[in-house]
Amino acid sequence: MDIEDLHKSTRVAVVNRDACSPKKCGLECRKYCPVNSQGKLCVSVTKISTVSDIAESLCIGCGQCVRVCPFDAIQIVNLPKELSQAKCVFTYGKNSFRIFNMPLLKRGRVMGLIGANGTGKSTMLGLLTGSLTVNLGNWKDPPSVADVIRNFRGSSLQGYLGEVYKGELSYAVKSQDCQAFSSKTSLQAPHPEISVALQLDELVKKDEHVLSGGERQRLSIGTVASQNVELYVFDEPTTFLDIGQRISVAAVIRELVAKEKYVVLAEHDLSILDYLSDNITVLYGKPGVYGAVTKPQNTAVGINQFLQGYLATENLRFRDHEVSFHVREVDEGSEETEPQRDISFPSKTVRAGEFFLKYGDMSFKTSTVTAVLGRNGMGKTTFLKSICSTPDLAYSYKPQHVSLAKQVKDGLCTVEQLLHRRGLLHIPAFTTTVLKPLGVDLLYKLPVETLSGGERQRLAIALCLGKHAILYVLDEPTAFLDVEYRAAFATLIRRFALNNRTAVVLVEHDISVIANTADSALYLDGVPGQIGTMSEKMNVDSALQSLLSKMNVTIRIDQNTGRPRLNKRHSNLPGTSR
């Protein structure tokens, strides 16, 4: 397909190169294609082919190849008519993901990107820095730099891309994966104020192999923010950070735009995205198939339209349901078939190396969700492990860092095979209430070892909830999840606790998830890395207000969507509670 045909195409055909295996199938996609039966070569594949080749210009969108593929390797998606005039700015190759349009960055403004995982946020960040070159959909014979710039004539992007491709726009990137970050090789003389704000001084002295995910995150952010460049890029900068650290990161990033720099970030924590951004660009589409970029909008408007699944400015509905952050439902107990039970734990002092954690007698009621709040280093994970060590306790634990290596130690294993081994496959109630809301059913054919961070997290949550227990303990379950799956998890876990008459305890840092999920909260305070002391159980809203007040931040509720919003510094808006 040449570039003109691509722009005229009304649908996208994507072939998963990891899943497609012509040597192991009957070439059903070619055999049952109605266009092929008419003598035209819409689907071409042989036993020696690497993958199937689908001619989008000939495809009629019947979906027959999708249905008959034994490996679920093909997706055919009709494009919305609103994209008929949109520019395809990039594709990775034949029958692969493509993205339409580009956002316009402005100096002295933070541009936030919001969208489901797989719709092209990281790809767009690469295009904005020039680490990925705009190819206008032509992967065979990419256009020259001059042709790309000429393609955007009349747009402010013409000048911006001109700077990028001429090497005149220096940039620094905080990548999504900070686990590979090396404090010894990457951190270069951080600015003193940044070191203080992010508490970096002690971390730089540590061996990089003992750094936690949150510590690596802060170091990588400090590295990027300390550089004197024109464009700063932050890809999911708040993962593994506590609420206070997220506020501190936001303050550091805000200082960058005060210097009239370009700043762009992709973030799934709505409260922080709202608090930090000046404008929002929404990315919508079909994950893994295509993504489309909207024009920049006011922060609150852009986030709310994303949640509603309807772009009023473009008269486009891109999702058939709203993502809800309404006030959590309270179990009145009117239809209880069995009374609530207390799961009790005696007071305890726990030592972990040089760290001490103290907590008093406590109990968790079945049918409830309790959030554990506090700064990193206060012993939240230590607390979870402590209660799980109680003798004769039927519990299920999802750790902070998800590794499924033990699950596939016998060799290659698909998600479907793993669920089958655990006895969780083809259980209607579990499929409906857990697997489908988490999108795990969409991962069945994928090898476990190829899953992304978000996909591993969703599978780990499902495996945790699939174990019979009275207490479910989840450590940072929404890390790497996008907004839609965070909201799905919040709804799912509350219903799971209510319907199964179990107790749920979770460590969580996303205020939207906490406010929509938890019935009560425990608050850990003390000296990070030295001693942590647990509060008595308290109301969630009171706990959040107490935590945020120490950072001179207040909270209010968005009247349109019910989501919590952080009042920006120096705001005159009063904090509210439910």
C-alpha positions, -999 to 999 in steps of 0.1 A, spaced: 0 0 0 14 34 -9 10 64 12 -19 78 -7 -38 45 -3 -30 45 34 -46 80 39 -77 68 20 -80 36 40 -111 33 62 -98 5 84 -67 -8 100 -55 -44 98 -29 -54 124 -11 -88 126 5 -97 159 39 -109 147 46 -127 180 14 -147 178 10 -153 140 26 -187 131 18 -198 95 39 -230 100 15 -242 127 -19 -234 112 -40 -243 82 -36 -208 67 -73 -202 76 -71 -165 71 -62 -169 34 -85 -198 29 -117 -182 42 -112 -146 30 -141 -138 7 -120 -113 -13 -94 -140 -20 -122 -163 -32 -130 -136 -58 -95 -139 -72 -80 -108 -55 -51 -112 -31 -63 -95 1 -46 -120 25 -14 -135 13 5 -161 34 22 -194 28 38 -220 51 71 -203 47 58 -168 54 69 -151 86 34 -136 91 2 -130 72 1 -100 49 -32 -82 47 -39 -56 20 -60 -29 37 -70 -13 4 -88 -46 -6 -101 -56 29 -139 -53 32 -139 -55 70 -159 -87 72 -138 -100 101 -137 -136 88 -99 -138 91 -102 -125 127 -127 -152 136 -109 -182 121 -73 -174 131 -64 -201 157 -39 -178 174 -60 -146 177 -32 -129 158 -54 -106 136 -73 -74 143 -94 -56 118 -107 -22 130 -129 3 111 -116 38 116 -141 65 128 -151 88 100 -136 117 120 -102 103 111 -109 103 73 -90 136 70 -65 130 97 -28 126 90 -12 93 98 20 105 112 37 72 121 35 34 117 59 7 128 54 -13 95 31 -33 74 -1 -43 93 11 -27 125 1 0 149 -3 35 135 -10 69 151 -28 99 137 -21 136 144 4 152 167 -1 176 197 14 211 197 36 218 226 40 253 240 69 268 259 61 275 296 32 250 296 29 214 308 12 193 282 -4 161 297 -12 131 276 -40 108 287 -52 77 271 -55 39 274 -24 18 274 -16 8 238 -30 39 221 4 55 215 14 77 244 50 64 245 51 64 207 40 101 206 67 110 232 92 94 209 79 114 179 80 147 198 117 142 207 128 129 173 139 95 187 112 82 164 110 99 130 77 108 115 72 86 85 36 96 75 27 60 74 52 51 47 74 24 63 89 12 30 103 44 17 101 70 45 98 106 34 128 129 38 130 154 67 122 181 42 90 163 31 79 157 66 83 194 76 66 204 43 37 181 52 29 202 83 32 236 65 7 261 78 9 245 113 30 254 142 43 219 141 62 228 110 85 250 130 87 227 160 97 196 139 121 218 120 139 224 153 138 188 162 152 174 130 179 201 127 192 191 161 183 225 176 160 212 203 178 195 231 158 171 252 159 148 282 136 118 288 124 101 319 115 67 304 86 46 315 109 18 327 131 32 355 142 -2 366 172 0 343 182 33 357 218 35 371 225 61 397 262 57 392 262 64 355 232 85 349 229 110 377 250 141 369 253 168 396 216 173 404 207 209 413 207 214 451 170 224 452 160 194 432 180 171 455 163 186 485 128 184 469 132 148 458 154 137 488 182 125 465 213 131 486 212 98 505 200 78 475 230 87 454 252 71 480 234 38 478 244 8 456 221 9 426 212 -28 431 194 -21 464 174 8 452 136 4 453 113 12 424 104 45 440 140 54 447 149 47 411 120 68 400 130 98 420 166 95 408 156 93 372 133 123 375 161 142 393 185 133 365 162 147 338 151 178 357 187 187 364 197 189 328 197 222 309 176 213 278 147 228 259 123 198 261 116 177 292 97 144 287 83 124 316 67 90 309 47 78 339 67 97 365 47 88 396 48 50 395 59 36 429 59 71 444 38 79 475 14 108 475 38 132 491 65 123 466 41 128 437 33 163 450 71 170 452 77 158 417 49 180 405 65 210 421 99 202 405 83 198 370 64 231 375 97 249 380 108 237 346 80 255 327 87 286 348 119 287 327 99 288 295 108 252 285 87 226 267 74 199 291 52 169 282 42 140 303 21 108 301 5 100 334 -23 77 347 -28 93 382 -57 116 374 -52 137 405 -16 144 397 -22 148 360 -48 174 368 -27 191 395 4 193 372 -8 200 337 -18 232 320 -34 215 290 -45 179 282 -43 160 249 -65 129 247 -53 98 229 -80 74 219 -83 45 196 -80 7 197 -51 -4 219 -24 -20 198 -41 -11 166 -43 26 162 -42 58 183 -55 93 175 -44 126 191 -69 154 199 -62 191 200 -51 204 234 -78 213 258 -83 228 292 -70 203 318 -103 197 336 -123 196 304 -99 172 287 -98 148 316 -135 148 321 -142 142 284 -117 113 284 -136 98 314 -170 104 296 -157 88 264 -170 117 244 -150 145 228 -175 174 226 -151 195 206 -149 169 179 -184 154 183 -168 120 187 -177 91 210 -147 69 213 -159 47 241 -194 32 247 -192 37 285 -181 63 311 -151 57 334 -167 64 367 -151 78 399 -183 84 418 -187 82 455 -181 47 467 -211 26 476 -216 17 512 -229 -18 522 -260 -13 543 -261 -49 552 -298 -52 543 -293 -82 521 -266 -99 540 -268 -137 541 -241 -140 568 -229 -114 593 -196 -96 590 -166 -112 607 -136 -95 623 -102 -107 613 -81 -96 643 -43 -90 647 -25 -84 680 -2 -55 685 33 -61 672 68 -46 667 84 -58 635 121 -54 628 134 -54 592 171 -48 592 176 -14 609 139 -5 605 112 -9 632 75 -10 626 50 -7 655 13 -12 653 -14 -18 679 -43 -43 681 -64 -41 650 -91 -59 630 -105 -59 595 -142 -66 588 -152 -88 560 -170 -71 531 -148 -41 536 -117 -25 519 -90 -9 540 -63 14 525 -29 17 540 -15 52 535 18 68 542 51 79 528 75 54 513 99 39 538 74 39 566 68 2 565 36 -3 545 49 -34 527 65 -46 559 30 -43 576 14 -63 548 39 -91 551 36 -90 589 -2 -96 589 2 -123 562 26 -142 585 -2 -148 610 -5 -186 616 -36 -203 602 -47 -172 583 -63 -180 549 -48 -151 529 -39 -142 493 -11 -117 487 -1 -97 456 33 -82 461 45 -48 450 68 -60 423 51 -85 401 72 -114 388 56 -144 372 88 -163 366 78 -190 391 45 -194 373 62 -203 340 93 -222 354 83 -253 334 88 -234 301 68 -213 277 33 -207 290 4 -186 278 -19 -167 300 -47 -192 292 -25 -222 302 -15 -205 334 -51 -198 344 -60 -234 335 -32 -247 358 -47 -226 386 -82 -239 380 -95 -204 371 -104 -209 335 -140 -213 323 -155 -204 357 -184 -182 347 -186 -161 379 -149 -155 380 -147 -147 343 -175 -122 346 -164 -105 378 -127 -106 376 -111 -117 343 -132 -96 319 -132 -63 340 -94 -66 342 -91 -74 305 -73 -107 313 -96 -125 288 -79 -105 261 -45 -118 270 -53 -156 268 -31 -163 238 -1 -143 249 30 -159 264 33 -148 300 69 -138 296 60 -113 269 34 -94 289 39 -57 295 41 -42 330 4 -33 330 -6 -67 316 14 -85 342 -2 -64 369 -37 -73 357 -29 -110 356 -13 -109 391 -44 -93 405 -66 -119 389 -43 -147 403 -45 -132 437 -83 -130 437 -85 -165 423 -72 -180 455 -97 -189 482 -90 -167 512 -107 -147 539 -81 -118 536 -68 -104 503 -37 -82 505 -26 -62 475 5 -40 474 2 -12 449 -22 -30 426 -27 -1 402 10 5 393 13 5 355 -25 3 350 -41 30 328 -70 51 339 -97 28 326 -83 -3 343 -77 17 376 -114 26 376 -123 -10 367 -101 -23 396 -117 1 421 -152 -11 412 -142 -47 410 -124 -49 443 -153 -33 462 -178 -57 447 -154 -86 453 -152 -78 490 -189 -74 493 -200 -104 473 -174 -128 487 -177 -116 523 -139 -112 525 -117 -84 538 -93 -65 515 -63 -46 526 -43 -26 500 -14 -2 497 -23 25 472 -11 59 462 -36 70 436 -61 93 454 -89 86 429 -86 49 435 -84 53 473 -114 76 475 -135 53 453 -125 20 469 -117 21 506 -141 21 535 -114 30 560 -77 38 562 -47 32 583 -20 59 583 17 52 588 39 79 601 74 81 616 110 84 602 115 69 567 138 39 568 140 40 606 107 36 624 71 35 614 40 38 636 5 28 626 -25 50 634 -58 37 645 -83 30 617 -99 62 605 -123 76 579 -108 76 544 -115 113 537 -100 123 571 -69 102 564 -64 118 529 -70 153 543 -45 147 571 -19 134 547 -24 162 522 -25 190 548 11 182 557 19 192 521 -3 223 521 -26 207 496 -64 205 498 -88 183 479 -122 189 463 -147 167 443 -153 173 406 -191 180 402 -193 164 367 -174 131 373 -171 126 410 -134 123 409 -112 139 436 -92 169 424 -62 185 442 -64 222 445 -33 237 430 -8 256 451 -19 292 460 -54 283 450 -83 300 469 -106 270 463 -116 255 496 -110 218 503 -141 197 506 -150 163 517 -178 139 511 
